[in-house]
Every structure is written in C-alpha cells, then in structure tokens.
Amino acid sequence: MKKVILSMIALIAAGASAFAQQQVKFGPKAGVNFANLSNIGFDNEMKTGFYVGAFAEIKFNDKFSIQPELLYSSQGTKVSEVLIPFGSIEAKWNLDYINIPILAKYYIVDGFSVEAGPQIGFLVKSETKVESGSSAGTIDTKSSRNSTDFGLGLGLAYDLPMGLFVNGRYNLGFSDIMKDNNGDAIKNNVIQIGIGYKFE
C-alpha cells in the first residue's frame, strides 16, 4: 500500500510540475465527517469522524481547475441496539482510510465553485467497538475488509478572503467494503464539511 500511495503522490507532483505554467495553489485542509454504511443488516446511523490532509489546485483559467488531494479520513457507522439473549449491544464500525480524490472544479461565479471526480481509498485501520451493559471491547476487523475503496465525490466550495475556503462534499462509495460478501454490497457514504487554506 505504501508503494501505491508514494506512486500517487509522485503522480500528483509530476502533474503539478507539468502544469507549472498554470496557476497552482496548494495547502492544508481539515474538517468533520458524517459517515455511514449502506446495507449492513442492522439499524444504523451516522458516525461523526474527521478528515485531514493536503491538496493542490491547478487552475487553467478563471473557470476551470483540477484539484488532487491526499486525506486521512475516519469513517464507518454506529449500530443501534441489537437484542441478544442476555440483553443488547451497541457497536461502532470504525474504518480509517487514506483517500486520494482527483476533482474537476468549475467556478460558477468568482469564489464559488462546484466539484466532482473519482476517489480511491486505501484502508488503514478497521475495528469494531462493542458495548453491552457495563462491558466493552474492541475487535480488529481489517482482515475481513477490502483494502481499497472506489467512489465519487460531489461538492461545493467557496473561497474566503486571505486564502481561506470552506467546502462541503458528499462521497458516494461504489465498492463493497467486505471480503467474500454474499449479500448486498456494503458501501461507504460520507458527508464532509471543512475548511482549508490556499498558498500561492
């Protein structure tokens, strides 16, 4: 996985170098995730997490740019109470990814843009935290999860003065996160709200 990530970083850097004659901005970004999983077979709800990372925006003209990103993203879901013979349990499915979205951005008006593009994610950690009454435990579930996740990002962004910007995005997962799943595909769904800063 490290080789793949390093290759993607090198590709992003090469792309930025190739478009050096264009206007290139880069910087950090971070925010809150409201994550969920589809088709897990239990009543579940959004789990609050976070994302943090960096981006480069390669602007071709006043209207159009390409924005590759490298993000650490905490995702998953919360499972509501599940009845068992001796009581009930609650669980959190924690899924941490390194996500690499590559977005096309179009500026509708000065400072306000829409964005869309593919995303690939590499699973870093997967665990399930279970609570039952006064008991609690954590189970490592990485071996039963697929190591990569593919999806589509759709979002809006607004540039504030002094290089700041705010961003909202919906990431729709296309891949089943489970290995050897014979049922409905379980997919990531994440709403992201955050802020970043553009250096020139």
HUBELRA-V302870 format. One record per helix or strand of 2 or more residues. SS is the DSSP state (hx for helix, st for strand). FROM is the first residue (numbers start at 1). TO is the last residue. If there is no record, write none. Layout:
<<SS/FROM/TO> <SS/FROM/TO>>
This chain:
<<hx/2/18> <st/23/37> <st/44/45> <st/47/59> <st/64/84> <st/87/109> <st/112/132> <st/135/140> <hx/142/144> <st/148/159> <hx/161/163> <st/164/173> <st/188/197>>
